[in-house]
């Protein structure tokens, strides 16, 4: 029995070595209101994002490369979408445009943001093997899995909370396990940094003032 225990312990150390070497950390962004596990400190990059209806919005890219494994969280802030679309529609009318040519598309741009981000994955040189509606802490979104030409696999989840769009993406080599530690660790946080979990499905919407519906109060973890 003693020998079996020693062998078992040795196997655990050997198998856990690569995982420990990745040095997973709990990462929180108070700027973009999310928490996730990364295999190391992510690089932070300011980005711009082109929406379905052709406006450009600011965002942040959080990314880690660990050998052949790649992990990223892209956050796009749609807070100015209404203002940008409204200004564009007004300029169109000033230039002599009319009707649908000067339509204000901000509502469609916001409400369709998850679908559009999902569609971007379909445009890749990869085979989509899974596509489904998905929730993280009852916040709705979409989930995708792709097989790339080199046999690697990409796992993605897309959510919208408040005025922000979140795109999680992880790519692992052929035969590697799914990046569950990354995928399942996503949490959305409030202004105080506390994790949120809603009592019913959270779906963002809009009104004339660009306000979101108030679902039942969330409970802190």
Helices and strands as residue ranges (DSSP letters): H 2-22, E 25-29, E 34-38, E 43-50, E 56-66, E 69-77, H 81-94, G 99-102, H 106-111, H 113-122, E 126-136, E 139-148, E 153-161, E 164-172, H 180-183, E 187-188
